[in-house]
């Protein structure tokens, strides 16, 4: 779905940016080589970034817990 109509930025693009590093709306725009125009998309963009980053943190925590359960090689 399009989140920013002015710059044609989709929710999947935003999630991709969030998965690479801790990200801000400004970083998403810079990565696309554009700037916010009307700004109506910023709240939704922030929400998607927060949701995606929270999912990554949870996934990382689960992976590290699983790694701790594996016995070290002798």
DADA-V676762 format. One record per pair of residues at least 12 apart in sequence whose ideal C-beta (glycine too) atoms are under 10 Angstrom apart, sorted by the first residue. I is the first residue (numbers start at 1). J is the second residue. D is the distance in whole Angstrom. If there is no record, write none. Layout:
I:J:D
I:J:D
//
This chain:
1:44:10
1:48:10
2:41:9
3:28:9
3:40:10
3:41:5
3:42:10
3:43:10
3:44:5
3:45:6
3:47:9
3:48:7
4:25:9
4:28:9
4:29:8
4:32:9
4:34:8
4:36:8
4:37:8
4:38:9
4:39:10
4:40:8
4:41:4
4:42:9
4:44:8
4:45:7
5:37:9
5:38:8
5:40:8
5:41:7
6:34:8
6:35:9
6:36:8
6:37:4
6:38:6
6:39:9
6:40:8
6:41:7
7:28:9
7:29:7
7:32:6
7:33:9
7:34:4
7:35:8
7:36:8
7:37:7
7:38:10
7:41:8
8:32:9
8:34:9
9:25:10
9:28:7
9:29:8
9:31:10
9:32:6
9:34:8
9:36:10
9:41:7
9:45:8
10:48:10
11:44:8
11:45:9
11:47:10
11:48:6
11:51:10
11:52:9
12:48:10
13:28:8
13:31:9
13:32:8
13:48:10
14:28:6
14:41:10
14:44:9
14:45:6
14:46:10
14:47:10
14:48:5
14:49:6
14:51:10
14:52:7
15:48:7
15:49:8
15:51:8
15:52:5
15:53:10
15:55:9
15:56:10
16:28:9
16:31:9
16:52:9
17:29:10
17:30:10
17:31:6
17:32:9
17:45:10
17:48:10
17:49:8
17:52:8
18:48:7
18:49:5
18:50:9
18:51:8
18:52:4
18:53:5
18:54:10
18:55:9
18:56:7
19:52:7
19:53:9
19:55:9
19:56:6
19:59:10
20:56:10
21:53:9
21:56:10
22:49:9
22:53:7
22:56:9
23:45:10
23:49:6
23:52:8
23:53:7
24:45:9
24:46:8
24:49:7
25:39:10
25:41:8
25:42:6
25:43:9
25:44:10
25:45:5
25:46:6
25:48:10
25:49:7
26:42:10
26:45:10
27:49:9
28:41:10
28:45:7
28:48:9
28:49:8
29:41:10
29:42:10
29:45:9
//
